[in-house]
């Protein structure tokens, strides 16, 4: 049985509004005893992206969040979207439901997207028994949406355990479908307005998380903040409206099984066309306020986050990108951080929109040509170099 206090733990956390607060440990609270980490990622996501399947990869990652939110009936789910995967934390009383949701998501991703989803559920007690912790904070992204931030090394350790084959969840029987209500993939890539869309992952170096790493995060955030709107890749009044046939096709697979796929495709296409016309013509549809929705779409986006590492997908000038990378290189030279980044021409947006009439729709941002998955690959290349020189991985880093 789930105790009310468990349900309310995350919702009752204090909000912080300045993003540089991700580096302030005072904003984080330890997860209660008995909680679990739900972890998932796509096997060989970079290979799928190289084949042009970036929408499918992001849809698979977001499907984990959607499946958990719907299965647990939890709008205040604490999660982080990683591009090709996701992490969420759940009370112990909901662990069984979370396992079923992850198992169903594995089957759906394999059957509908042709990808392999790896998933695991890890007890927080095991995280702490192995010398790490799991702490969470709530960042206020907008008036109506907040996102979870994680520290303590537990997320990295749990992901590494999953990749080593431990705690993994088997796929549900063939034909099993998770509840993916609200999952949406209707937007075309959003082109850069300042010079480049860059996805950045910065993790602690040999010195671990401490004042120096926190100062480095503050410097990177400050450099990004110098760009218009902090480098936000989504225009303030929303992206340019376009009809995305690929997005409609992917979303229709989330709406209905194969036997009802054609009808679902036309239903999603009709909705997309109506939304396109509202945006293009600037007209409202009943209580649907297109201008407010567009503003909320931008402000509700998760283009920057923290889960044992700083992750950002930002739109910046080439000069600002050079300055950011120079600061990261200084951190590497001092043993403060390791980083990976990937530059591309556009960003990609995947959404969870339970209903367009409410304002708490959420939008997950990644680079449109590899994003976090390629940045992580580039990070691993630098880690391999550090291992060959030092003989072991720096602490608090995902292998």
N, C-alpha and C positions, 0 to 999 in steps of 0.2 A: 504494500500500500504506500502511495506517495503522500508524505506529510505536507501540509500546506506551507510550512516553512521552507521545504525543499523547492516547491513551485515558485515561491516568492523570493528566493535568495538572489537570483540574478536581477529580477525586476526591481528589487529594492536597493541595488548598488547605487552609490552616488555617481552622477554623470560628470565627466570633464569635457570642456568645450574646445580648448586649444589643443591642436593635434600634437604639439611637442610634449604634451603630458603623457604620451605613451612611454617616454623615457623616465618618468617619475614613478618609482615603486610605491609611493604613498597612495597612488590611485588604484592599486591592485589589492584584491582580497583573495585569500586562499580558498579553494573549493572545499565545501564541507566533506567530511569523511563519508565514504559510501558512494560517492559519485563515480561516473565512468566517462571515459573519452571515446567518442566514436570517430574513427579515422578512416579516410578512403582516398585513393588516388587511381589514376589511369596508368596501366602498365604500358611503357613505350609511348608516352604521349607525344614526345618530340617526333617520333616516327610518323604518327598519325597527322601531326601538324605539317610535317614535310609533304604529306600527301594532299594538303589543302583541306583537312578535316577539322579546322580550328573551331568551327561552330559546334560540331559534335563533341569535341573534347570539353569545351566550356559547358555545354548542355549537360554532359555526364557529371561534371563536377557540381554544377548547381542542382542536379537531380537529387544528390545526396541530401542537400539542405532541405529541399522541398519535401522529399519523402519523410525525413525526420520531423519536420514541422507539422505535417499533416497527420502522421501516425501518432505523434505524441500530443496533438492538439495544443501546440505550444507556440504562440506568436512571439514570446520572449525567449526563444531558443538562443543560447549563446553559441555562436559559430563564427568561423572565418572561412571565406572562399579563397581557394588557392589556385584557381585557373583550371588545373587538371585534377582537382580533388577538393576535399573540404575536411574540416575538423569541427566537431561539436561536443559539448559536454552535457550530460544528462544525469538527473538524480537516479540513485540506485533502484528505486521503485519503478522506473521507466526503462531499465536496461533491457528487459525482455522484448518490449515493443520496439526499442531501437534496433535490436538484433534482427528482428523480423523485417523492419523497414530497410536495413542495409542489405539483407539477403535478397529482398525483392528488387532493390535497386541494381544489384549485381546482375540479376537475370535480365532485367529490362535493358540495361546498358549493352549487354552482350547480344541480345536478340534484336533490338531496335537500332542500335548505333554501331554494332560490330566492333565494340571495344571491350577490353578486359578491365573491369573495375576490381581493384583490390580493396578489401574492407576489413576492419578489425574493431573490436571494442575492448578497451583496456581499463582495468580498475585503477582509480587514482591512488589507492593504497599501494599498488605495485610500483607506481611512479615514485612515490615517496620512499618506498623500501629500497629503491635503487639510487637514492641520493639526489633526486630531482624534486621539483614541486610543480604544482599547477595553480597559478594565480590568474584572476580574471579582472578586467576593468571594463567600464562602459564608456565609449566615446560617443558624444552627441554629434551626429553628422548633420542633423537638421532639426526642425521643430518637432518632427513626428517619428524620426528613425534614429536608432542608436545601433552601434556595432560593438561586438565583443573584441577585446584585445587580450592576449595571453602572454604570460611570462613565467619564468621558473624552470624552463628547460624540459618540462613534461611533454609538451607537444612534440618537440624534436625527438625525444626518447621513444615516445609511443609510435611515431612514424617509422623510426628505424627498426623497432621491434616488429612492426607489421611487415616491413620489407624483408625482414629476416625469416618470415614465415610463422611468427608467433601471434597468438590471439586472433588469428584470421577467422572470418565467418564464411561458411560455404554458401554458394548460390541457392536461391529458392528453386523449387521445381519449375520445369519448363512451362512457360506461359504465365507465370506469376507476374503481376504488375503492381508497383507501388502506387500510392495515391500521389499524383504529381499536380494536383489542382493549383493553378496559379503560375506554373512554370512557363516562361515565355521567352522566345528568341526571335523577335520580329524586326529588330533593327539591323540595318546595314552597318559595316565598319564606319567609325567616326574619324575622319581624316584630321591630321594635325593642322592647327592654325598658327603655331609658333615656330615650327621647324622640325620637330621629331617627337614621336611618342616613344618613351623609354620606360621599360619595366626594370625595376631595381630590386634586388634582394641583398640586404647587408646583415651579416650575422656576426656575433662576437668572435674575436680572434683568440690568440693564446691566453690573453689576460682575462678572458671571460667577461661577464656583464659587471660593470662597475662604473664609477664616475666618468672615466675616460670614454667608454662606449656610449654612455648616456649623453655626454657632451657632443660626441660625433653625430649621434642621431639628431640632436638639437641643431647642429650646424647644417646637416643635409636638409632638414625640414625648413630651416630659415632660408637656405638658398632656393629651394623650390617655391617658398612663399613669395619670393621676390618676383616670380613670374605672375602674369595676370591671373587672378583667382587661384593663386597657389599652384598653378600648373594643372588645374582641373581639366581633363580631356573632353568633358561633355560641356558644350556651350551653355551659358546661363539660362537661356530660354529653350533648352532642349536641342537634340540633334536635328539635322535636316531630315525631314520625312522622306522616306523611300520605301517602296515595297520590296521585301526580301523573300524571294521564292524559296531559297534554301532554308531560311528561318521558318517559314510557314510549314515546309515539309518536315523539318525536325520537330517543330512543336506539335504537329498533328500526330506524330508517333507517341507523344506524351499524353495526348488527349484520349486516344482510342486504340484498341487492338486492331490487328490486320483486317479482320472481317468487316470492320466499320471505318476503315481508314479513309476511303474516298469521301464519305460524308463529312468526316472530321476535317479533312483538308479544306473542303469548300467552306465549312463553318469558320475555321481559323482564317482563311483567306478573306471571307466577308468581313470579319472583325477587323482584320488588318487594313482592308480597304477603307472601312468606315473611319478608323483611326487616322489613316493617311489623309483622307479628305478633310477631317476636322483640323489636323495640323496645317495642311497646305492652305486651306481657305480661312483658317482662324475662326471657325464657327464652333459653338457649343452644341452638344447633343443631349437635350434634356438637362439633367443636373450635372452632366459632365462638363467641367470647366477646362477647356483645352489649355489655356494659358497657365492656369494654376498647376495642372498636371505636368506641363512641360517644365515649369520651375521646380516642382517637387522632384521630377525625374532627375534633374541635375543635382539638386542638393541632397538627395537620398542615396547617391552613388558611393560605393566603397573604394574609391580610387587609391586609398592609402590605408595601411593597417599594420598591426604588429602581432606576431605570434612567435616569440623567441627570435624574431628577426624583423627588421624594418622592410616592408614591402610597399612599393609605390609604382603605379603606372600613371605617368604624368606627361603633359604636353609642354615642352620647354624649347627655348631657342637653342641653337647649337652652341652658342657661347656659354649659356647657363649650364648646359649639359657638360661642357668641358670643365667648368668650375666644380660641378658636383663630383665628377669623376676624379678630378685632382684631389679633392678633399678625401674621397674614399681611398685613393692610392696612398695618401699620407697616413690614413688609418691602418692600412695594410703594412706599410713600412715600420710603423710603431708597434705592430702586433695587436692593435686594438680591434680590427675587424677583418673579415674576408667578404668579398662581394662578387656578385655576378649581375650583369645588366644586358639588356637586349634592346636595340634600337629598331623601330619600324615606322611605317608611315601612318598607321591608323590604330585606333583602339576598338575593342569589341565589347558589347554590352549584352549580358544575359540577365533576365529579370524574374522576380517573383511578384506577381500582381494578383492577389486574391480577388480583388474587384477594383476596377478603375474609379469607382465612386468613393473609395476611401483613399486617404492620402499616405498611408503607411506602406506603399509599394517600395520594393527594394531592387537595386540595380547593381550588378556585379561587373566590375571593369577589369579587363585584361588587355594585353596587346593583341592586335589582330593577326600577327604573323609569328606567333610563338610565345610572346609575352613572358609570363612567369616560368613556364616550362623550359624555355630556352635560357632564360636568366639563371634558372637553377642548374641547368646543364653546364653553363659557363662557370658558375660558382663551384661546382664539383670538380671542374678541371683545375681551378686554383687550389682547392683543397687537396687534390691528388699531389700537386706540387709541394704543398706544405707537409704532407705525410712523408714524401720521399726525402725531404730535407730534415724533418724533425723526428720522424719515426712513429708518430701517432697523430690522430685527429685533434684539432683544437677542441676544447670543451664546449658544450652547449650548442653543437653544430649538428645538423642532420647529415648523416653519412649518405 
